[in-house]
Amino acid sequence: MKVDTMAFSHNLREILNAKNITNVELSKRLGLVHANNIAYWTRGKTMPNLISLCMIAKALDVSYDELLDGITE
């Protein structure tokens, strides 16, 4: 199973926009010092690890499916 990085980044951007949440606000919710990681995630440069993914879903009150739509076998 492989996660589609671009689908994840697109979904994350859409959710952040729909909820009017900035990268800085999400980084604060996740307890990150800098918003750089979130910028990398929303640009499709990197993917969060599993723990961060769980934290993102909880912080945004969304399911993993909403974030990871685009998983391929």
Backbone bond lengths (Angstrom), bond angles and torsions (degrees), N, CA, C in turn:
res aa  C-N    CA-C-N  psi(-1)  N-CA   C-N-CA  omega(-1)  CA-C   N-CA-C  phi
1 M - - - 1.453 - - 1.531 108.03 -
2 K 1.304 115.92 134.59 1.459 121.19 -178.66 1.528 108.77 -129.48
3 V 1.317 116.11 136.56 1.456 121.45 178.41 1.519 108.80 -87.39
4 D 1.303 116.16 133.30 1.457 122.31 177.00 1.529 108.11 -79.73
5 T 1.324 116.34 104.26 1.467 121.94 -176.55 1.522 112.09 -57.80
6 M 1.318 116.71 -41.97 1.468 119.64 -178.30 1.525 111.51 -68.73
7 A 1.339 117.25 -36.35 1.469 120.02 176.89 1.527 109.52 -64.87
8 F 1.345 116.71 -43.52 1.455 120.00 177.87 1.521 111.01 -60.18
9 S 1.325 117.64 -47.85 1.466 120.28 -177.51 1.532 110.53 -63.26
10 H 1.329 116.53 -40.41 1.467 120.24 177.19 1.524 110.48 -62.22
11 N 1.331 116.67 -47.14 1.464 120.43 -179.17 1.526 111.43 -62.69
12 L 1.319 116.54 -41.84 1.460 120.00 179.45 1.529 110.57 -62.67
13 R 1.333 116.82 -45.19 1.479 119.99 177.98 1.524 110.85 -60.18
14 E 1.332 117.01 -44.53 1.467 121.25 -179.28 1.534 111.40 -61.83
15 I 1.318 116.09 -43.78 1.468 119.99 179.86 1.517 110.69 -65.56
16 L 1.328 116.91 -44.48 1.467 119.89 178.27 1.531 110.84 -60.32
17 N 1.326 117.03 -43.82 1.465 120.74 178.93 1.523 111.51 -64.08
18 A 1.320 116.58 -44.89 1.465 120.74 -178.29 1.525 111.62 -63.52
19 K 1.320 116.42 -33.33 1.465 120.91 -178.60 1.526 112.22 -96.16
20 N 1.334 116.25 3.51 1.466 121.30 178.65 1.530 111.95 56.85
21 I 1.320 116.11 45.09 1.463 122.12 -178.56 1.527 108.33 -114.23
22 T 1.309 115.96 130.00 1.463 121.18 178.67 1.529 109.84 -86.29
23 N 1.324 115.49 165.76 1.460 120.45 174.62 1.522 110.75 -58.95
24 V 1.322 116.39 -39.61 1.467 120.85 -179.96 1.526 110.18 -64.25
25 E 1.334 116.70 -43.69 1.465 120.24 179.35 1.524 110.71 -62.90
26 L 1.332 117.69 -43.87 1.457 120.02 178.60 1.528 110.62 -63.71
27 S 1.322 117.30 -40.38 1.467 119.29 179.28 1.528 110.55 -61.57
28 K 1.330 117.57 -37.11 1.467 120.91 176.91 1.524 110.44 -66.06
29 R 1.323 116.90 -42.20 1.471 120.71 179.06 1.523 111.59 -63.14
30 L 1.329 116.06 -31.56 1.460 120.77 -179.16 1.522 112.46 -89.34
31 G 1.329 117.07 -6.54 1.463 121.23 -179.79 1.522 113.07 76.80
32 L 1.328 116.58 25.44 1.469 120.45 178.04 1.523 109.75 -89.29
33 V 1.309 116.45 145.89 1.461 121.23 -179.77 1.530 110.76 -73.52
34 H 1.333 116.48 -39.39 1.462 121.64 -177.89 1.525 110.36 -122.87
35 A 1.306 115.91 155.90 1.463 121.22 178.55 1.527 111.83 -89.60
36 N 1.337 117.24 5.71 1.472 120.42 -177.23 1.516 112.77 -57.79
37 N 1.332 117.82 -43.45 1.465 120.48 179.97 1.518 110.83 -58.65
38 I 1.300 116.83 -42.71 1.461 120.61 -178.50 1.520 109.70 -66.10
39 A 1.310 117.33 -39.59 1.470 120.06 176.66 1.523 110.48 -60.90
40 Y 1.329 117.47 -41.06 1.468 120.81 177.42 1.516 110.63 -64.04
41 W 1.331 116.92 -41.31 1.469 120.63 179.54 1.519 111.63 -65.02
42 T 1.333 116.91 -43.89 1.469 119.31 -177.41 1.519 112.33 -72.30
43 R 1.330 117.07 -19.02 1.475 120.65 177.32 1.526 112.53 -94.27
44 G 1.326 116.59 -4.30 1.455 119.97 -179.59 1.511 113.72 77.28
45 K 1.327 117.32 17.33 1.472 121.30 179.79 1.524 111.54 -76.55
46 T 1.335 116.31 -39.77 1.458 121.97 178.45 1.521 109.03 -140.80
47 M 1.320 114.69 168.48 1.465 121.80 175.66 1.524 108.33 -116.07
48 P 1.335 116.56 146.49 1.462 118.04 175.10 1.525 110.13 -71.31
49 N 1.325 116.16 156.18 1.458 119.29 173.96 1.531 108.67 -75.01
50 L 1.315 116.48 174.34 1.461 120.59 -174.66 1.523 112.39 -61.06
51 I 1.314 117.29 -40.70 1.464 120.38 179.24 1.519 110.57 -63.84
52 S 1.326 116.96 -44.61 1.464 120.60 178.61 1.528 110.90 -64.07
53 L 1.336 116.50 -38.69 1.459 120.51 178.47 1.524 110.58 -60.37
54 C 1.319 116.81 -43.18 1.468 121.10 177.21 1.527 110.79 -61.91
55 M 1.318 115.81 -42.56 1.463 120.50 179.57 1.527 111.62 -65.33
56 I 1.328 116.85 -39.17 1.472 121.26 178.67 1.521 109.71 -62.91
57 A 1.326 116.37 -49.10 1.465 120.27 -179.50 1.526 110.75 -57.54
58 K 1.321 116.60 -44.23 1.471 120.62 -179.77 1.532 110.80 -66.75
59 A 1.328 117.08 -45.01 1.467 121.09 -178.23 1.525 112.20 -63.16
60 L 1.340 116.36 -32.35 1.470 120.70 -178.46 1.520 112.61 -97.20
61 D 1.333 116.66 -2.97 1.462 122.53 -179.37 1.533 111.11 55.57
62 V 1.342 114.74 51.36 1.458 121.74 178.21 1.531 108.54 -131.97
63 S 1.313 115.62 164.84 1.461 120.06 177.59 1.529 109.83 -84.97
64 Y 1.329 114.54 164.05 1.463 119.31 175.35 1.524 110.19 -62.82
65 D 1.329 116.16 -37.15 1.467 120.26 179.09 1.521 111.71 -59.06
66 E 1.327 116.29 -39.35 1.470 119.43 179.28 1.525 110.98 -63.92
67 L 1.305 116.83 -33.59 1.461 120.47 179.10 1.520 112.19 -81.30
68 L 1.327 117.02 -38.21 1.460 121.24 -170.01 1.512 115.07 -102.37
69 D 1.312 118.45 11.32 1.447 120.35 178.27 1.529 108.28 -50.63
70 G 1.286 117.47 125.85 1.459 120.95 -177.45 1.512 112.17 119.02
71 I 1.342 117.13 12.75 1.463 121.05 177.22 1.528 108.35 -70.40
72 T 1.309 115.84 135.87 1.465 121.02 178.07 1.526 109.11 -116.70
73 E 1.305 115.93 155.71 1.475 121.53 179.28 1.510 109.17 -89.90
